[in-house]
Amino acid sequence: MKQTRSLVLLACAGLLLAGCGFRPLYAESGVTSGLSGVVVAAPEGRAGYLVNEALEDTLMLRPGAAAPSWRLDLDISEQRFPRGLRVDNVATRYEYVLTAAYTLRALPSGDPAKTGRVRVELTYDSADQPYASVAAQQDAQERAAAEAARRIELELAAWFATQSGS
């Protein structure tokens, strides 16, 4: 009985979405091909490497594919703020902020087509053991890089969708 009710509700939701003109972002022409034609140029360092790897995974770059049509230049900055100070002025928690500014450039001309900036903020615990603190900081850096890459990909997908519609 509950499964039948769930299926009926799901079917009604699908009909409502179809009736309102909803169309998935990746159904727009040019979005997937635009994203797969982007090569990433990230700065040196661990954060740049992590964002670069996450973007290459999400942008579906394939070795041996056709020459890229776009270059995504990244500028990464990181900040760490102590939060949750103990009586002895030692932080028990940190706020990690990763900011990724990007410029999408058309190739081969290098003319800028889109610029943007994403900011990811998250917190992590700092343990009394040095290894645990380093591991927590690296985990925060990895999570922030993955989220920054996801946001950049969504902004680029939305931009490619509007470009294909013009």
Long-range contacts (C-beta under 8 A, 24 or more apart in sequence): 25-157, 25-158, 25-161, 26-157, 28-160, 28-161, 28-164, 28-165, 29-164, 30-160, 30-161, 30-163, 30-164, 31-157, 31-160, 31-161, 31-164, 32-60, 34-69, 34-70, 34-156, 34-157, 34-160, 34-163, 34-164, 35-59, 35-60, 35-153, 35-156, 35-157, 35-160, 36-60, 36-61, 36-62, 36-65, 37-66, 37-68, 37-69, 37-70, 38-68, 38-69, 38-70, 38-71, 38-72, 38-104, 38-156, 39-68, 39-70, 39-71, 39-72, 39-107, 40-71, 40-72, 40-74, 41-71, 41-72, 41-73, 41-74, 42-74, 42-76, 43-74, 43-75, 43-76, 45-76, 46-138, 46-141, 47-76, 47-78, 47-98, 47-141, 47-144, 47-145, 48-74, 48-76, 50-141, 50-142, 50-145, 50-146, 51-76, 51-98, 51-100, 51-145, 51-148, 51-149, 53-145, 54-145, 54-146, 54-148, 54-149, 54-150, 55-149, 55-152, 55-153, 57-149, 58-149, 58-150, 58-153, 59-153, 67-107, 68-107, 69-106, 69-107, 70-104, 70-105, 70-106, 70-107, 70-113, 71-104, 71-105, 71-107, 71-110, 72-102, 72-103, 72-104, 72-105, 72-152, 72-156, 73-102, 73-103, 73-105, 74-100, 74-101, 74-102, 75-100, 75-101, 75-102, 76-100, 77-101, 78-141, 80-137, 83-123, 91-126, 92-125, 92-126, 93-123, 93-124, 93-125, 93-126, 94-123, 94-124, 94-126, 94-137, 94-140, 95-121, 95-122, 95-123, 96-121, 96-122, 96-123, 96-124, 96-137, 96-140, 96-141, 96-144, 97-121, 97-144, 98-141, 98-144, 98-145, 98-148, 100-148, 100-152, 102-152, 104-156, 104-159, 114-155, 114-156, 114-159, 116-152, 116-155, 118-148, 118-151, 118-152, 118-155, 120-144, 120-147, 120-148, 120-151, 122-147
